[in-house]
Amino acid sequence: MTAPAPKMELPVDTIIHGDSFAVMRGWPNGCVDAVVTDCPYSSGGQFRGDRNQRPSSKYVNTDSAVTYRGEFSGDNRDQRAFLAWATLWLSQAHRVAKPGAVVLVFTDWRQLPTMTDAIQCGGWIWRNLVTWWKPGCRMQRGRFSSSAEYIVYGSKGVPTEGEKSPQNVLVSKGVAGKDKTHIAEKPLWLMGELLGVTPAGSTIIDPFCGSGTTCIAAANTGRHFVGIEIDEGHCASARRRVREAQNTLFAETNT
């Protein structure tokens, strides 16, 4: 029988290289105010064979070396495996969350039903659905466009009142060009809007922090953050981006 991981103080304003489930196991109960993350969708196709493709094949429409960003792991699970995996880390996130904490998890239309199940299997109360509409994205001749992604919103008990009252339809183009460092990178403005449903000064964790945008948004809005990233290259990129954002914020504050 494996001994439980010893509990340690929650580190803040940092990005940790490691597996999110293993890292969170070492944290004490009820130490974070919100979980905001963009976990791998395990999507991009109708069949298991489709999901087993590289993320760049599934989500990027060009093979140009100019626009290439590194791959990321954990995006090839079938539906049952995805539900079991998501339930595990969401359960651990629920344990480390304070009463009243909120959870916000990105997904696409294919995985939306499974992710809403996973939120509830992990112990959270499913509260709402936020739509991120990207105007003009993935238009299809004679069909509805696929220009939206979704954020499943839940809470641990009655949610603590947030600093703002944002709409549940948010409009923003995706990140593109030289400003994009991760295949699945989300706009900084969008992440800042999502954090509006958390109280000022909250501690936000992102178990799949990718290029660190959630952490940057937290720092920019006066919140604390802890990011976890399993890929060493993306972790280094996230740390660099967060450090640059913090330096800019410090310079602006002291001018």
Secondary structure, DSSP 4 states (H G I P E B T S, - for coil): -PPPPPP-PPP-SEEEES-HHHHHHTSPSS-EEEEEE------SSSSHHHHTS-HHHHH-S---GGG-----SS----HHHHHHHHHHHHHHHHHHEEEEEEEEEEE-TTTHHHHHHHHHHTTPEEEEEEEEE-TTTT--TTS----EEEEEEEESSSPPP-S----SEEE-PPP-GGG--STTPPPHHHHHHHGGGS-TT-EEEETT-TTSHHHHHHHHTT-EEEEEES-HHHHHHHHHHHHHHHHHHHHHHT-
